[in-house]
């Protein structure tokens, strides 16, 4: 029986940039005429957000926020190093990167030999936190055999699982995958493990119509929603089936959920200005207490209203850990009203 380690991290794009740009998403929303003016007025924001905004304007917000996130990534990396898997499976989403108008899959296992990514291409001419050239190419090993094995095992368990042997995205891995890996290597020790990317269509109704991100903020998207992505129940079931398959495989595998939770620019309940704090705190308590089976009952409408679309990656992880009877041994919630999203980290029992 193979050993499996469960981990959860964020892939926050602002963390790849420099501190002065970390509130760029909120500043973009504040410039948008497609968001009600009253919602963009700081005088009407919750008191904690007004305090954060004042700290941001004084240049005192981003640094401490980054430090908490970096320390959390180091804690997860310590667990990953100690486990030293044969490969790393990452559940991540796609924001109009690999899946576009010519086809959107609910899930996809990427059985790749090698992976070349240009993670800083999205930054344009802006600097990244490591000061590396923005045309840097990051080369990683894939694990074609494990991808083929997993896709086959999931199909045999009754899941019509898409798979692919190559990426179509011109910059390589979508940012949900490559950002998580770069941030797990924040101290630049290297990434020695092959990677098995496992796509989840978290954005569902916004995948094409809103380009998986800001089209509704910029006024360039469509008001006609796309078909929904997979339900939480389906993600939970896929995660459980993945754990069963990997348990019977010849490989030691670290399975990682990659996402922040409620995103301000997706949280309709707050006019896309700040995250849904109450929803994230409720889900975090369930994670911390090991009540993961509750997540399979989450409703798509509620997830989308709270801006928690990307949390479906964590629901896959929850299904896997529930199937194996694993509980978290360490969790961390890093909140922010101003810096786009609440970020969660977790390390589960290994074995």
C-alpha positions as CSV (number, residue, x, y, z in Angstrom):
1,X,0.0,0.0,0.0
2,X,1.5,3.3,-1.1
3,X,2.0,6.2,1.3
4,X,0.2,9.5,0.7
5,X,0.6,13.0,2.1
6,X,-2.1,15.7,1.9
7,X,-1.2,19.4,1.7
8,X,-3.0,22.6,0.9
9,X,-1.5,25.9,-0.2
10,X,-2.4,29.1,-2.0
11,X,-1.1,30.1,-5.5
12,X,-1.7,33.8,-5.0
13,X,-0.4,35.7,-8.0
14,X,0.3,39.0,-6.1
15,X,2.8,37.0,-3.9
16,X,5.0,36.5,-7.0
17,X,5.2,40.3,-7.5
18,X,6.6,43.0,-5.3
19,X,5.0,44.4,-2.2
20,X,4.0,47.7,-3.8
21,X,1.7,45.9,-6.3
22,X,0.1,43.5,-3.9
23,X,-3.2,45.4,-3.6
24,X,-3.4,45.8,-7.4
25,X,-6.6,43.8,-7.7
26,X,-8.5,45.9,-5.3
27,X,-7.2,49.1,-7.0
28,X,-8.4,47.7,-10.3
29,X,-11.8,47.1,-8.9
30,X,-11.9,50.6,-7.4
31,X,-11.3,52.1,-10.9
32,X,-14.1,50.1,-12.5
33,X,-17.4,51.8,-13.4
34,X,-19.0,48.4,-13.5
35,X,-18.8,48.1,-9.7
36,X,-21.3,50.4,-7.7
37,X,-19.6,53.6,-6.7
38,X,-20.9,53.2,-3.1
39,X,-19.1,49.8,-2.9
40,X,-15.9,51.4,-4.0
41,X,-16.0,54.2,-1.4
42,X,-13.7,53.3,1.5
43,X,-16.0,55.2,3.9
44,X,-18.6,52.4,3.5
45,X,-16.2,49.5,4.0
46,X,-16.1,47.3,7.2
47,X,-13.9,48.9,9.9
48,X,-11.2,46.2,9.6
49,X,-10.9,46.8,5.9
50,X,-10.7,50.6,6.4
51,X,-7.8,49.9,8.8
52,X,-6.1,47.6,6.3
53,X,-6.5,50.2,3.6
54,X,-4.9,52.9,5.8
55,X,-2.0,50.5,6.5
56,X,-1.7,49.8,2.7
57,X,-1.6,53.5,1.9
58,X,1.1,53.9,4.6
59,X,3.1,51.0,3.1
60,X,2.8,48.8,6.1
61,X,0.3,46.1,4.9
62,X,2.0,44.0,2.2
63,X,5.2,43.2,4.0
64,X,3.8,41.5,7.1
65,X,1.2,39.7,5.0
66,X,3.9,38.3,2.8
67,X,5.9,37.2,5.8
68,X,3.0,35.2,7.2
69,X,2.5,33.5,3.8
70,X,6.2,32.8,3.3
71,X,6.4,31.2,6.8
72,X,3.3,29.1,6.0
73,X,4.9,27.9,2.7
74,X,8.1,27.0,4.6
75,X,6.1,24.9,7.0
76,X,4.4,23.0,4.2
77,X,7.7,22.6,2.4
78,X,9.3,21.2,5.5
79,X,6.6,18.5,5.6
80,X,7.1,17.9,1.8
81,X,10.8,17.5,2.2
82,X,10.4,15.1,5.1
83,X,8.0,13.0,3.1
84,X,10.1,13.1,0.0
85,X,7.5,11.7,-2.4
86,X,8.1,10.0,-5.7
87,X,5.8,12.6,-7.3
88,X,3.6,15.5,-6.5
89,X,0.0,15.7,-7.7
90,X,-1.6,19.2,-7.7
91,X,-5.3,19.9,-8.0
92,X,-5.5,23.3,-9.7
93,X,-7.9,25.5,-11.7
94,X,-7.6,27.1,-15.1
95,X,-8.5,30.8,-15.7
96,X,-8.8,30.9,-19.5
97,X,-5.3,29.6,-19.8
98,X,-5.3,26.0,-21.1
99,X,-9.0,25.6,-21.6
100,X,-10.7,28.1,-23.9
101,X,-13.5,28.3,-26.4
102,X,-12.5,25.1,-28.2
103,X,-13.1,22.9,-25.2
104,X,-13.6,23.0,-21.4
105,X,-13.2,19.9,-19.4
106,X,-14.6,19.4,-15.9
107,X,-11.4,17.6,-14.9
108,X,-8.2,16.6,-16.7
109,X,-5.2,14.5,-15.7
110,X,-2.1,15.8,-17.5
111,X,0.3,12.9,-18.2
112,X,3.4,14.8,-19.1
113,X,7.0,13.9,-19.7
114,X,8.5,17.3,-19.2
115,X,7.0,20.7,-18.4
116,X,8.4,24.1,-19.5
117,X,6.7,27.2,-18.0
118,X,7.2,30.9,-18.2
119,X,5.6,31.9,-14.9
120,X,6.5,35.6,-15.0
121,X,5.0,36.2,-18.4
122,X,1.8,37.5,-16.8
123,X,3.7,40.3,-15.0
124,X,4.6,42.0,-18.3
125,X,7.5,44.4,-17.5
126,X,6.8,44.4,-13.7
127,X,9.4,42.9,-11.4
128,X,8.9,39.6,-9.6
129,X,9.9,39.1,-6.0
130,X,13.0,37.1,-6.8
131,X,14.3,39.6,-9.3
132,X,14.5,37.0,-12.0
133,X,14.1,37.8,-15.8
134,X,10.5,37.8,-16.8
135,X,11.2,35.5,-19.7
136,X,12.6,32.9,-17.3
137,X,11.7,29.3,-18.3
138,X,11.1,26.9,-15.4
139,X,11.7,23.3,-16.4
140,X,10.1,20.5,-14.4
141,X,9.7,16.7,-14.8
142,X,6.2,15.3,-15.4
143,X,5.2,11.8,-14.6
144,X,3.6,10.3,-17.7
145,X,3.3,6.8,-16.2
146,X,1.5,8.0,-13.1
147,X,-0.8,10.2,-15.2
148,X,-1.7,7.2,-17.4
149,X,-2.2,5.0,-14.4
150,X,-4.4,7.5,-12.6
151,X,-6.6,8.3,-15.6
152,X,-7.1,4.6,-16.2
153,X,-7.9,3.9,-12.5
154,X,-10.5,6.8,-12.4
155,X,-12.2,5.6,-15.6
156,X,-12.3,2.1,-14.1
157,X,-14.0,3.5,-11.0
158,X,-16.7,5.0,-13.1
159,X,-15.4,8.5,-13.8
160,X,-15.2,9.6,-17.5
161,X,-11.9,11.2,-16.9
162,X,-10.3,13.4,-19.6
163,X,-6.5,13.2,-19.9
164,X,-3.9,14.9,-22.0
165,X,-0.2,14.4,-23.0
166,X,0.6,18.0,-23.6
167,X,-0.4,21.5,-22.5
168,X,-2.0,24.0,-24.9
169,X,-1.3,27.1,-22.8
170,X,1.5,29.2,-24.4
171,X,3.1,30.0,-21.0
172,X,3.2,26.3,-19.9
173,X,1.5,25.3,-16.7
174,X,-1.5,27.5,-15.7
175,X,-0.7,29.7,-12.8
176,X,-2.6,27.6,-10.2
177,X,0.0,24.9,-10.7
178,X,3.3,26.8,-11.4
179,X,2.7,29.5,-8.8
180,X,2.2,26.9,-6.1
181,X,5.4,25.2,-7.0
182,X,7.4,28.4,-7.2
183,X,6.1,29.5,-3.8
184,X,6.8,26.1,-2.3
185,X,10.4,26.9,-3.5
186,X,10.3,30.4,-2.2
187,X,13.9,30.0,-0.8
188,X,15.1,28.5,-4.1
189,X,16.2,25.1,-2.9
190,X,15.0,23.4,-6.0
191,X,12.0,21.3,-6.9
192,X,13.2,17.7,-7.3
193,X,9.9,15.9,-7.7
194,X,8.0,15.1,-10.8
195,X,4.7,16.9,-11.1
196,X,1.2,15.5,-12.0
197,X,-1.2,18.4,-12.7
198,X,-4.9,17.6,-12.2
199,X,-7.2,20.2,-13.6
200,X,-10.5,21.1,-12.0
201,X,-12.9,23.5,-13.8
202,X,-13.5,25.6,-10.7
203,X,-14.7,28.7,-12.6
204,X,-17.6,27.0,-14.3
205,X,-20.1,29.7,-15.3
206,X,-17.3,32.3,-15.5
207,X,-14.7,30.2,-17.4
208,X,-15.3,31.7,-20.9
209,X,-17.9,34.5,-20.2
210,X,-15.6,36.3,-17.7
211,X,-12.3,34.8,-19.0
212,X,-12.0,33.2,-15.6
213,X,-11.1,36.4,-13.9
214,X,-11.8,40.1,-14.4
215,X,-13.9,40.5,-17.5
216,X,-17.0,41.4,-15.4
217,X,-14.9,44.0,-13.6
218,X,-13.5,45.5,-16.9
219,X,-16.8,45.3,-18.8
220,X,-15.3,43.0,-21.5
221,X,-17.2,39.8,-20.6
222,X,-20.5,38.3,-21.4
223,X,-23.6,38.4,-19.2
224,X,-24.5,35.0,-20.5
225,X,-23.1,32.4,-18.1
226,X,-21.3,29.3,-19.3
227,X,-22.4,25.8,-18.2
228,X,-21.4,25.1,-14.5
229,X,-18.3,23.3,-13.4
230,X,-18.4,20.1,-11.4
231,X,-20.3,20.1,-8.1
232,X,-18.6,19.9,-4.8
233,X,-20.1,16.4,-4.4
234,X,-18.4,15.4,-7.7
235,X,-15.1,16.9,-6.7
236,X,-15.2,15.2,-3.3
237,X,-15.9,11.8,-5.1
238,X,-13.1,12.4,-7.5
239,X,-10.7,13.1,-4.7
240,X,-11.7,10.0,-2.9
241,X,-11.3,7.9,-6.0
242,X,-7.9,9.4,-6.6
243,X,-6.8,8.5,-3.1
244,X,-8.0,4.9,-3.6
245,X,-6.1,4.7,-6.9
246,X,-2.9,6.2,-5.5
247,X,-3.1,4.0,-2.4
248,X,-2.9,0.9,-4.6
249,X,-0.1,2.4,-6.8
250,X,3.7,1.8,-6.5
251,X,4.4,5.5,-5.8
252,X,4.6,7.6,-2.7
253,X,2.6,10.7,-3.6
254,X,2.0,14.1,-2.1
255,X,-1.4,15.4,-3.1
256,X,-1.8,19.2,-3.0
257,X,-4.8,21.5,-3.2
258,X,-3.7,24.8,-4.8
259,X,-5.9,27.9,-4.3
260,X,-6.9,30.8,-2.1
261,X,-10.5,30.7,-0.9
262,X,-12.9,33.6,-1.2
263,X,-11.7,36.0,-3.9
264,X,-12.8,39.6,-3.6
265,X,-13.3,40.0,-7.4
266,X,-15.6,37.0,-7.4
267,X,-17.5,37.6,-4.2
268,X,-20.8,39.0,-5.5
269,X,-22.2,39.3,-1.9
270,X,-19.7,42.1,-1.4
271,X,-19.9,43.7,-4.8
272,X,-16.6,42.2,-5.8
273,X,-14.7,44.5,-3.3
274,X,-13.7,42.2,-0.4
275,X,-13.8,38.5,0.3
276,X,-16.6,36.7,2.1
277,X,-15.0,36.4,5.5
278,X,-17.8,34.6,7.2
279,X,-17.9,31.8,4.6
280,X,-14.2,31.3,4.7
281,X,-14.1,31.2,8.5
282,X,-16.9,28.6,8.5
283,X,-15.1,26.4,6.0
284,X,-11.8,26.9,7.9
285,X,-13.3,25.7,11.1
286,X,-14.6,22.6,9.3
287,X,-11.1,22.0,7.9
288,X,-9.3,22.5,11.3
289,X,-11.8,20.2,13.1
290,X,-11.5,17.5,10.4
291,X,-15.2,17.7,9.4
292,X,-14.4,17.5,5.7
293,X,-17.3,15.3,4.8
294,X,-19.5,18.4,5.1
295,X,-17.9,19.8,2.0
296,X,-19.5,17.4,-0.4
297,X,-22.9,19.1,0.4
298,X,-21.7,22.6,-0.5
299,X,-24.0,24.1,-3.2
300,X,-22.5,25.6,-6.4
301,X,-24.7,28.7,-6.0
302,X,-23.4,29.3,-2.5
303,X,-19.8,28.7,-3.5
304,X,-20.1,31.2,-6.4
305,X,-21.9,33.8,-4.3
306,X,-19.0,33.7,-1.7
307,X,-16.3,33.9,-4.4
308,X,-15.0,30.5,-3.3
309,X,-14.9,28.9,-6.8
310,X,-11.3,27.8,-6.4
311,X,-12.0,26.0,-3.2
312,X,-13.2,23.1,-5.3
313,X,-9.5,22.1,-5.5
314,X,-9.6,21.8,-1.7
315,X,-12.8,19.8,-1.9
316,X,-10.9,17.2,-4.1
317,X,-8.2,17.1,-1.3
318,X,-10.9,16.8,1.3
319,X,-12.4,13.8,-0.5
320,X,-9.0,12.2,-0.7
321,X,-8.2,12.7,3.0
322,X,-11.7,11.6,4.1
323,X,-11.3,8.4,2.1
324,X,-8.0,7.7,3.8
325,X,-9.3,8.6,7.3
326,X,-6.7,11.4,7.6
327,X,-7.0,14.5,9.7
328,X,-5.1,17.8,9.5
329,X,-2.2,18.1,11.9
330,X,-1.5,21.8,11.1
331,X,-3.6,24.5,9.5
332,X,-3.3,28.2,9.0
333,X,-5.7,30.9,7.8
334,X,-4.2,34.2,6.6
335,X,-7.0,36.8,6.1
336,X,-7.1,40.1,4.3
337,X,-9.9,42.4,3.1
338,X,-7.6,44.4,0.9
339,X,-5.2,41.9,-0.6
340,X,-7.7,40.1,-2.7
341,X,-8.2,36.7,-1.0
342,X,-8.0,34.7,2.2
343,X,-5.2,32.1,2.1
344,X,-5.3,28.7,3.8
345,X,-2.6,26.2,4.4
346,X,-2.8,22.6,5.7
347,X,-0.7,19.6,6.4
348,X,-2.4,16.3,6.9
349,X,-1.4,13.0,8.6
350,X,0.9,11.0,6.3
351,X,0.9,7.3,5.8
